[in-house]
Amino acid sequence: MPWPGAEVAAEAELCGITAFCAGEFAHHEAYLTVSEMAAATSKARIGTAISYAFARSPFLHASALRQLHRSAPGRVFVGLGSGTPRMNANWFGVDSSRPLGRMAELVQALRAYLHAENGERVRFAGEFYDIDARIAAPVLGRLDIPVLLGAFNKGMVGVAGRHADGIVGHGLFTDRWWVEVVRPALARSDATEYGWVITAVNDADPDRASLDARRMVAFYLTVKTYDAYVAHHGWTEPVAAARAAFATGDTERMAASVTDEMLDAVAVHGSTEQARELLRDRSALPRDVAFLSPPSFLVSERRQRAYARASLGLVGVR
């Protein structure tokens, strides 16, 4: 489950939650959040899902992971995402051109830092990264930290299959997208599969939970990066309506554009019993870890924590 705070983390571990992940945005940084997880948990896996790959150098990713490993040895993973071209250019001020090749090299350069023994020169030569680092301090030593890619479309999924340990699936992933697009593009039976599922459960007001999940689905679908996914599912018309509503700030109409069929294919929502049934129907969820992720679009942090607690009633359903 995504990081919901120290209290919920302790409860979640007791209930059988085996992994926590942290994303990032303008108001929270992934590696700092994972360090909070390390302090508040004792056995669950913890990691970024995702941290923005190109906003940091391989050195900065590696040094953050080494520090986290000292706090939570054997529990750390890293999920890297490319971000959108607009975010990289306008928010981060970095070059993200040719993201597939750039991501492949970043993974290799990151591993060069993570696998380096003390006294060993860290070298990597590529088109996007050229590293020759002699770190004259006894701070290295090989770390085998799983490197996963937040990959949505076939191209980046293929990079994950060829160069990383596996994939972190997006909350929009349906069973169809996993089976018909993602796994064939991974082309590896041994690839690690993590992913997250939009999850909003409220027994006192199941309709509100469903509305929050519907808003989250609509918000994600405003991103044109997902056009191939939209076309694959035959959702072009409702998504066009959602995008038109979003452009005018009409969030009610935006949410209403998401059909019941779309919502049930993507999210787990409603009452606990409704959510359990929807989760049971999801036969193609990620094989290794499915994060139960509360919606965040127009949802307060307090309500997100409430959804995190409510989702503990789904543990063991799969």
VMD Tcl script that draws the C-alpha trace (Angstrom):
set ca {
  {0.00 0.00 0.00}
  {1.18 3.57 -0.55}
  {2.60 5.35 2.45}
  {-0.31 6.47 4.67}
  {1.54 7.45 7.85}
  {3.23 5.76 10.77}
  {0.08 4.63 12.59}
  {-1.51 3.07 9.54}
  {1.79 1.41 8.63}
  {1.98 -0.36 11.98}
  {-1.62 -1.52 11.66}
  {-1.02 -2.60 8.09}
  {1.98 -4.77 8.95}
  {-0.03 -6.48 11.69}
  {-2.81 -7.15 9.17}
  {-0.41 -8.76 6.70}
  {0.55 -5.94 4.33}
  {3.92 -6.97 2.89}
  {5.03 -3.86 0.98}
  {4.74 -0.08 0.96}
  {5.57 2.29 -1.87}
  {6.01 6.04 -2.21}
  {5.44 8.22 -5.22}
  {6.32 11.87 -5.44}
  {4.91 15.18 -6.54}
  {5.39 18.87 -5.88}
  {4.79 18.47 -2.13}
  {6.48 15.16 -1.27}
  {9.74 13.51 -2.28}
  {9.93 9.76 -2.77}
  {13.22 8.87 -1.08}
  {12.49 11.02 1.98}
  {9.10 9.35 2.28}
  {10.68 5.90 2.03}
  {13.05 6.85 4.86}
  {9.97 7.55 7.01}
  {8.68 4.11 6.09}
  {11.95 2.53 7.18}
  {11.59 4.11 10.62}
  {7.96 3.07 11.06}
  {8.07 -0.52 9.75}
  {10.11 -3.59 10.57}
  {9.66 -6.25 7.89}
  {7.65 -4.98 4.91}
  {9.37 -4.18 1.65}
  {9.68 -0.45 1.02}
  {10.55 1.53 -2.06}
  {9.75 4.22 -4.56}
  {6.91 3.64 -6.97}
  {7.81 5.75 -8.58}
  {10.64 8.27 -8.26}
  {11.25 10.52 -11.26}
  {14.19 8.92 -13.04}
  {15.57 11.78 -15.13}
  {15.22 14.44 -12.43}
  {18.21 12.86 -10.65}
  {21.56 11.51 -11.79}
  {22.38 7.79 -11.36}
  {24.73 8.86 -8.55}
  {21.90 10.54 -6.59}
  {19.55 7.57 -7.02}
  {22.30 5.20 -5.86}
  {23.37 7.26 -2.85}
  {19.76 7.55 -1.65}
  {19.33 3.78 -1.98}
  {22.54 3.08 -0.07}
  {21.37 5.25 2.80}
  {17.96 3.54 2.82}
  {19.62 0.13 2.83}
  {21.42 1.02 6.05}
  {18.04 1.72 7.69}
  {16.19 -1.24 6.19}
  {18.68 -3.85 4.95}
  {17.20 -6.34 2.54}
  {13.86 -4.55 2.35}
  {14.49 -1.82 -0.23}
  {13.45 -1.71 -3.89}
  {13.42 1.16 -6.36}
  {10.79 1.95 -8.97}
  {11.80 4.55 -11.56}
  {9.46 6.43 -13.87}
  {10.26 8.67 -16.80}
  {7.60 11.30 -16.09}
  {5.93 13.22 -18.89}
  {7.89 15.35 -21.38}
  {6.15 18.46 -20.03}
  {7.14 17.70 -16.44}
  {10.76 16.99 -17.36}
  {11.12 20.14 -19.45}
  {8.99 22.65 -17.55}
  {9.10 21.36 -13.96}
  {12.50 19.70 -13.61}
  {14.43 21.56 -16.31}
  {16.02 18.38 -17.66}
  {16.30 16.69 -21.04}
  {14.08 13.63 -21.41}
  {14.36 13.15 -25.16}
  {14.50 9.57 -26.40}
  {13.24 8.25 -23.04}
  {13.57 4.55 -23.86}
  {17.29 4.67 -24.57}
  {17.85 7.15 -21.75}
  {16.06 4.91 -19.24}
  {17.96 1.81 -20.36}
  {21.26 3.60 -19.77}
  {20.16 5.07 -16.44}
  {19.37 1.58 -15.13}
  {22.80 0.33 -16.20}
  {24.60 3.33 -14.71}
  {22.64 3.02 -11.46}
  {23.61 -0.63 -11.20}
  {27.25 0.28 -11.80}
  {27.10 2.39 -8.63}
  {25.09 -0.17 -6.66}
  {27.28 -3.13 -7.61}
  {30.64 -1.40 -7.09}
  {32.91 -2.85 -4.42}
  {35.04 -0.65 -2.17}
  {38.07 0.62 -4.03}
  {36.56 -0.22 -7.41}
  {36.30 2.53 -9.99}
  {32.70 3.10 -11.11}
  {32.56 3.21 -14.87}
  {29.79 3.45 -17.43}
  {30.02 4.80 -20.96}
  {26.90 5.44 -22.99}
  {25.22 8.02 -25.15}
  {23.36 9.72 -22.30}
  {25.56 8.95 -19.29}
  {29.36 8.85 -19.18}
  {30.70 8.02 -15.72}
  {34.23 7.44 -14.47}
  {34.11 7.83 -10.67}
  {36.95 7.01 -8.31}
  {35.29 7.25 -4.89}
  {38.21 7.24 -2.48}
  {36.24 6.39 0.63}
  {35.13 3.05 2.09}
  {31.44 3.63 1.39}
  {30.64 1.22 -1.43}
  {30.12 -2.56 -1.51}
  {27.74 -4.50 -3.73}
  {24.01 -4.02 -3.13}
  {21.50 -6.16 -5.03}
  {18.50 -3.84 -4.81}
  {15.68 -4.68 -7.26}
  {15.32 -2.03 -9.96}
  {11.81 -1.78 -11.40}
  {10.45 0.57 -14.04}
  {7.15 2.37 -13.91}
  {6.22 1.43 -17.45}
  {2.85 1.96 -19.12}
  {3.15 1.59 -22.89}
  {4.82 -1.25 -24.79}
  {8.08 0.56 -25.46}
  {8.98 1.24 -21.84}
  {7.65 -2.17 -20.78}
  {10.14 -3.67 -23.24}
  {12.95 -1.65 -21.66}
  {11.91 -3.03 -18.26}
  {12.02 -6.56 -19.61}
  {15.46 -6.15 -21.18}
  {17.29 -4.01 -18.62}
  {15.48 -3.93 -15.25}
  {14.30 -6.56 -12.79}
  {10.67 -5.94 -13.59}
  {7.83 -3.48 -13.71}
  {5.66 -1.28 -11.54}
  {2.24 -1.23 -13.20}
  {0.07 1.89 -13.15}
  {-3.21 2.19 -11.27}
  {-5.05 2.34 -14.60}
  {-3.92 -1.15 -15.59}
  {-6.84 -3.47 -16.25}
  {-6.69 -7.24 -16.50}
  {-6.82 -6.85 -20.29}
  {-3.86 -4.46 -20.32}
  {-1.77 -6.81 -18.16}
  {-2.58 -9.88 -20.26}
  {-2.81 -8.49 -23.78}
  {-0.15 -5.76 -23.73}
  {2.16 -5.72 -20.70}
  {3.18 -9.36 -20.30}
  {3.79 -9.95 -24.01}
  {5.95 -6.81 -24.12}
  {7.89 -7.86 -21.01}
  {8.70 -11.14 -22.78}
  {10.14 -12.59 -19.56}
  {8.50 -15.08 -17.25}
  {10.91 -14.21 -14.43}
  {10.23 -10.46 -14.42}
  {9.08 -9.05 -11.09}
  {5.57 -7.60 -11.28}
  {4.51 -4.89 -8.88}
  {1.52 -2.67 -9.51}
  {-1.04 -0.59 -7.74}
  {-4.82 -0.66 -7.75}
  {-6.99 2.39 -7.13}
  {-8.84 1.38 -3.95}
  {-11.57 3.39 -2.20}
  {-13.66 1.61 0.46}
  {-16.19 3.27 2.75}
  {-18.92 1.16 4.35}
  {-20.69 4.26 5.72}
  {-20.81 5.97 2.31}
  {-19.92 3.56 -0.51}
  {-21.20 5.96 -3.17}
  {-18.71 8.60 -2.10}
  {-15.91 6.05 -2.25}
  {-16.96 5.10 -5.78}
  {-17.10 8.76 -6.78}
  {-13.59 9.38 -5.46}
  {-12.33 6.37 -7.43}
  {-14.18 7.58 -10.53}
  {-12.59 11.03 -10.23}
  {-9.14 9.45 -9.93}
  {-9.65 7.35 -13.07}
  {-10.90 10.39 -14.98}
  {-7.95 12.51 -13.85}
  {-5.40 9.95 -15.01}
  {-7.11 9.54 -18.37}
  {-6.63 13.24 -19.16}
  {-2.98 12.39 -19.92}
  {-2.46 11.75 -23.63}
  {0.42 9.37 -22.92}
  {-2.29 6.78 -22.30}
  {-3.98 7.13 -25.71}
  {-2.95 3.65 -26.85}
  {-4.49 2.20 -23.69}
  {-7.70 4.17 -24.26}
  {-7.98 2.96 -27.85}
  {-7.21 -0.63 -26.85}
  {-10.21 -0.63 -24.50}
  {-12.54 1.24 -26.87}
  {-12.93 4.16 -24.47}
  {-12.12 6.99 -26.87}
  {-15.51 8.75 -26.64}
  {-15.88 8.89 -22.82}
  {-12.21 9.86 -22.40}
  {-12.63 12.70 -24.90}
  {-15.57 13.91 -22.83}
  {-13.53 13.69 -19.63}
  {-10.69 15.68 -21.19}
  {-13.04 18.36 -22.45}
  {-14.56 18.69 -18.98}
  {-11.14 18.83 -17.34}
  {-10.08 21.64 -19.68}
  {-12.96 23.78 -18.38}
  {-12.47 22.82 -14.73}
  {-15.74 20.87 -14.59}
  {-14.65 17.99 -12.33}
  {-18.21 16.72 -11.85}
  {-18.73 16.22 -15.58}
  {-15.21 14.83 -15.86}
  {-16.01 12.10 -13.31}
  {-19.41 11.41 -14.88}
  {-17.66 10.67 -18.19}
  {-16.14 7.51 -16.68}
  {-18.63 4.72 -17.31}
  {-19.43 2.01 -14.77}
  {-17.73 -0.52 -17.03}
  {-14.54 1.57 -17.07}
  {-14.61 2.11 -13.31}
  {-15.09 -1.57 -12.46}
  {-12.34 -2.61 -14.87}
  {-9.83 -0.27 -13.23}
  {-10.73 0.35 -9.57}
  {-11.75 -1.48 -6.41}
  {-14.42 0.65 -4.76}
  {-17.64 0.94 -2.76}
  {-18.39 -1.02 0.39}
  {-16.02 -3.66 1.74}
  {-18.14 -6.43 0.27}
  {-18.38 -4.70 -3.13}
  {-14.63 -4.12 -3.10}
  {-13.91 -7.73 -2.19}
  {-16.02 -8.93 -5.11}
  {-14.27 -6.57 -7.53}
  {-10.88 -7.67 -6.24}
  {-11.79 -11.35 -6.62}
  {-12.75 -10.66 -10.23}
  {-9.30 -9.21 -10.98}
  {-7.60 -12.42 -12.05}
  {-4.62 -10.77 -13.78}
  {-3.30 -8.40 -11.12}
  {0.50 -8.16 -10.75}
  {1.91 -11.50 -9.72}
  {4.16 -10.30 -6.90}
  {2.73 -7.22 -5.17}
  {-0.53 -5.33 -5.69}
  {-0.51 -2.02 -3.80}
  {-3.95 -0.92 -2.58}
  {-3.77 2.76 -3.47}
  {-6.30 5.33 -2.19}
  {-7.35 8.00 -4.69}
  {-5.68 11.37 -4.29}
  {-7.39 13.69 -6.80}
  {-9.63 16.06 -4.80}
  {-9.26 13.74 -1.77}
  {-7.88 15.11 1.49}
  {-4.99 13.44 3.30}
  {-7.36 12.60 6.15}
  {-9.70 10.77 3.78}
  {-6.77 9.02 2.13}
  {-5.73 7.68 5.54}
  {-9.30 6.52 6.13}
  {-9.29 4.71 2.79}
  {-5.93 3.13 3.67}
  {-7.34 1.77 6.92}
  {-10.53 0.57 5.21}
  {-8.52 -1.26 2.54}
  {-7.01 -3.49 5.23}
  {-10.30 -5.35 5.13}
  {-9.27 -6.61 1.68}
  {-6.06 -8.31 2.81}
  {-6.14 -11.99 1.91}
  {-8.90 -11.66 -0.71}
  {-6.60 -12.57 -3.62}
}
mol new
graphics top color blue
foreach p $ca { graphics top sphere $p radius 0.5 }
foreach p [lrange $ca 0 end-1] q [lrange $ca 1 end] { graphics top cylinder $p $q radius 0.2 }
display resetview
